């Protein structure tokens, strides 16, 4: 059948790094026929090469992580954090493993929202100083933004690309993201 890699990913440090964990596991004829190891791809195979491409906001960062693959895979393993500068929105991660004889490519999309999360968090902190009578309109606006943020998270987790992107655009407008919000 051949190697079919699986992985999980996570943005970290205010979307300046991405962690990729290979969850493919070791080859087993019955329980994991698509895992690492003979008869599938192994780190010692001729021409062995592993790259991770991260595409965000029209920019692609390609990282050669070949040297980080264990010679014998015995379970999950994590690649060193990949330095990126993710802009809020959809990011495509392409995980490619190849040898002289074959290759396997898996692509996954993740939704990042570090800047908008920072903005919303700052707005929520401001609530501590508000007077519920004098600041009622602003309170309602901030509560609305919070609800939209929670909706954004649900849409992104549910892989509703169009809705998540639309909600993000609305939140960016409400937060004035084009201006410096102090979230960099």
C-alpha positions in Angstrom: 0.0 0.0 0.0 2.8 2.4 0.8 3.5 5.1 3.4 0.7 7.5 4.0 1.9 9.9 6.6 -0.5 11.5 9.2 0.4 14.5 11.3 -1.0 17.1 13.7 0.0 20.7 13.8 -0.1 23.6 16.2 0.7 27.3 15.9 2.7 28.7 18.9 4.3 31.9 20.2 1.7 34.3 18.8 1.8 32.5 15.4 5.5 32.9 15.0 6.2 29.1 15.1 4.4 26.0 13.9 5.0 22.6 15.5 4.4 19.5 13.3 4.1 16.0 14.9 4.2 13.0 12.7 1.6 10.5 13.9 2.0 7.9 11.2 3.5 5.2 13.4 5.4 2.1 12.6 4.5 -0.3 9.7 2.5 -3.4 10.7 1.0 -5.6 8.1 -2.5 -5.7 9.8 -2.8 -2.7 12.1 -0.8 -0.1 10.3 0.0 -1.0 6.6 0.6 2.6 5.8 3.2 3.2 8.5 6.9 3.9 8.5 9.3 1.0 7.7 9.8 -1.8 5.3 8.1 -2.5 2.9 7.2 1.3 3.0 9.5 4.3 3.1 12.3 4.3 5.7 14.8 7.0 6.6 17.7 5.0 5.2 16.1 4.7 1.7 18.0 6.1 -1.3 17.1 9.7 -2.0 15.2 10.0 1.3 13.9 13.6 1.6 11.3 15.2 3.9 10.0 18.7 3.5 7.3 20.8 5.2 5.8 23.7 3.2 3.7 26.2 5.0 1.7 28.6 2.9 0.0 31.6 4.5 -1.1 34.9 3.0 0.4 33.9 -0.4 3.9 33.2 1.0 5.4 29.7 1.3 8.1 28.7 3.6 9.7 25.4 2.7 11.7 23.6 5.4 13.9 20.5 4.9 13.4 18.3 8.0 15.0 15.1 6.7 17.6 15.0 9.4 15.0 15.1 12.1 13.3 11.8 11.1 14.5 8.9 13.4 16.3 6.1 11.5 13.7 3.7 13.0 10.3 5.2 13.7 8.8 3.7 16.8 5.8 6.1 17.3 5.0 9.8 17.1 7.8 12.2 16.7 7.9 16.0 16.5 9.9 18.2 14.2 11.6 21.3 15.6 9.4 24.4 15.6 9.3 25.9 12.2 9.8 29.7 12.2 7.0 31.5 10.4 5.0 34.7 10.7 1.4 33.6 10.2 -1.2 36.1 9.3 -4.7 35.4 10.6 -6.6 33.1 8.3 -6.2 29.8 6.5 -2.7 28.3 6.4 -1.9 25.2 4.2 0.7 22.8 5.5 2.1 20.3 2.9 4.1 17.4 4.3 6.1 15.6 1.6 8.2 12.4 2.1 10.1 11.0 -0.9 12.8 8.6 -2.0 14.3 7.9 -5.4 11.5 5.3 -5.9 8.3 6.9 -4.5 6.8 9.9 -2.7 3.9 10.6 -0.4 2.3 14.1 0.0 -0.3 15.0 2.6 -1.8 18.5 2.8 -3.8 20.0 5.7 -5.3 23.4 6.4 -5.3 25.1 9.7 -7.0 28.4 10.7 -4.9 30.8 12.8 -6.3 33.9 14.6 -3.5 35.1 16.9 -3.8 38.8 16.1 -7.6 38.9 16.4 -7.4 36.9 19.6 -5.0 39.4 21.1 -7.3 42.3 20.1 -10.4 40.6 21.7 -8.4 39.8 24.8 -7.4 43.4 25.2 -11.0 44.5 24.8 -12.1 42.0 27.4 -9.5 43.4 29.9 -10.9 46.9 29.3 -14.3 45.6 30.7 -12.8 45.7 34.2 -12.8 49.5 34.2 -16.3 50.0 32.6 -19.3 51.3 34.3 -22.3 49.2 33.3 -24.6 52.2 33.0 -22.3 54.8 31.4 -20.5 52.3 29.1 -23.4 50.1 28.1 -23.1 50.6 24.4 -19.4 49.8 24.5 -20.1 46.8 26.7 -22.6 45.5 24.2 -20.1 46.0 21.3 -17.4 44.1 23.2 -19.7 41.3 24.1 -20.8 41.1 20.5 -17.1 40.9 19.4 -16.5 38.1 22.0 -19.5 36.2 20.6 -18.2 36.6 17.1 -14.8 35.4 18.2 -16.3 32.2 19.7 -18.3 31.8 16.4 -15.0 32.2 14.5 -13.4 29.4 16.5 -16.4 27.1 15.9 -16.4 27.8 12.2 -12.6 27.2 11.9 -12.8 24.0 14.0 -15.7 22.9 11.8 -13.7 23.6 8.7 -16.2 26.1 7.4 -13.7 28.1 5.4 -16.0 30.7 3.9 -17.8 31.5 7.2 -14.6 31.6 9.2 -12.9 33.9 6.7 -16.0 36.1 6.6 -16.3 36.3 10.4 -12.5 37.1 10.6 -12.9 40.0 8.2 -15.8 41.4 10.2 -13.8 41.1 13.5 -10.7 42.7 11.9 -12.9 45.6 10.9 -14.3 46.0 14.4 -10.9 45.7 16.0 -9.3 48.1 13.5 -6.6 45.5 12.7 -5.3 47.6 9.8 -4.2 50.0 12.5 -1.5 49.0 15.1 -3.4 47.2 17.8 -0.3 46.4 19.8 -0.6 42.7 19.1 2.6 42.1 17.1 
